Amino acid sequence: MAGFKKFLLRGNVVDLAVAVIIGAAFSGLVQAFTSDLLTPIIAAIGGKPDFAGLHFTIHHSIFLYGHFLNAVISFVILAAVVYFFVVLPINSLLDRFKPAPDEPTPVHDCPHCLSSIPQAATACAFCTRDVTPAAA
């Protein structure tokens, strides 16, 4: 039981649980925004009062494509919000704190074994022979 308690109280599990709960609540918020505000505005321009009522019938089977259209609009809004308000800020923050790449060390070839060695080396790491500054 102690191992299970330790697993549950690790930071990653708790953070993931909080993220799932907030994501579900945010998804409901976007769904309500789409179906209650955005869709009626779009439908008012197009002359149809609500997308959810759009359907067609084939051989007495009803296809509710309006409900699917609401779901697509909700998904696009949710994806845009996550991208612009979560992904872009996190990426810019990570780029800001990313260490600068190291300057490449100037190298030259060892005159004895032709291995690449640092410019400041006085002995070759491969053949262990002395490298004089004149040869560099």
N, C-alpha and C positions, 0 to 999 in steps of 0.2 A: 504494500500500500504506500510505503514511503517513496518508492521509485515513481509511482503514478502521480503522487502529489508533486514531486520534484519536476516531472515532465509538464504538468499543468501550469506550474508557476514559473516556468522558463519564460523569458521575455518574448520569444518568437511566437509561442502558442497564444499568449495573451494578446499580443499585437495583432495577430491574425484574426482572433475572435472579434476584437474591437473593429477591425477593418471590415469584416463580413457584416456585422450589425449595422455599422454606419453606411456601408454600401447598399444594403437592403433598404434602409430608411431613405437614402438619397434616391434610389431607384423609384421608390413609391412617390417621392416628391416630383421627380421628372415626369413620371407617368401622369400624375394629377395635373401638372403644368401643361402637358401635351394635350390630354383629353379635355380639360376644363377651360383652358385659355387659348392655346395656340391653334388647335384644330378648329374651334369655332371661328376664329379670326380668318383662317385660311378658307374655311368653308363659306363664310359670309362673302368673301370676294368671289368665290366660285359659284355662289348661289345655292349651295347645299347646306342645310343647317348643322349636320354632324356627319363625320366620316364613318362612325360606328354603324350607322344605318345603311351604308352602301352594301349591296349584295346583288348577286345574279343567281338565276335558277336554271339548272339543266336536269331534265327528267325528274322533277320534283325534289331535287337535291339543292339545298341552299348553300351558297358559298359567300361567306361574310368577308369580303376583301377589305371592307372599310375598317374593320377591327385590326386586320393585319397592317393596313396603312398607318393606323394610330401607333401600332407597335414599332414599325419601321421609323417613324418620326421620333418616337421616344428613344429608340436606340441611337439614332444619329445625334440627338441632343445630348444624351448621356455620354457618348463617346467624345463629342466635342468638348464638353465640360471637363471630363477627366483629362483629355489631352492638354487643353489650354490652361487649366487651373491646377493640375497635379504634375503631369509629365514634363511640360516645358519648364516650370519653375524648379523642379527637382534636377533636371538636366543642367540648367544654367548654374544652380548652386553647386553641383558636383564638378562642373567645368571650372568654376571659380577656385575650388579648393584642390584641383588636380595638380600634382607636382609637375613642374616644368621638366621636359625631357632633358637628360644630361647631354652636355656637349660631347660630340664624338672625340675620342682621344686621337691626336695625330699619330699615325703609324708610318713605319718604313720597313723595308725588307732587310733581314739579316744578310750580310754579304757572304756568310758561310753556308747557311742552310736554306736561305730564301724564304723563311717564315716571316709573317708580319708581326712586328714587335712595336711597343710604344716608342715614340720619338725620344723620350727622355731615358730610355733604358740604356744601361751601360754593359749589360750582359744579356745574351739571348736566353729566353726561358726554355727554348726547345733544344738547342745544341750546347748550351751553357758556355759558349765562347764569349770572350770580351768583344764588345762592339765599341769601337772608338768614335768619338764625336766627329772625326773627319769622315768616317764611313756613313754617318747618319746624314 
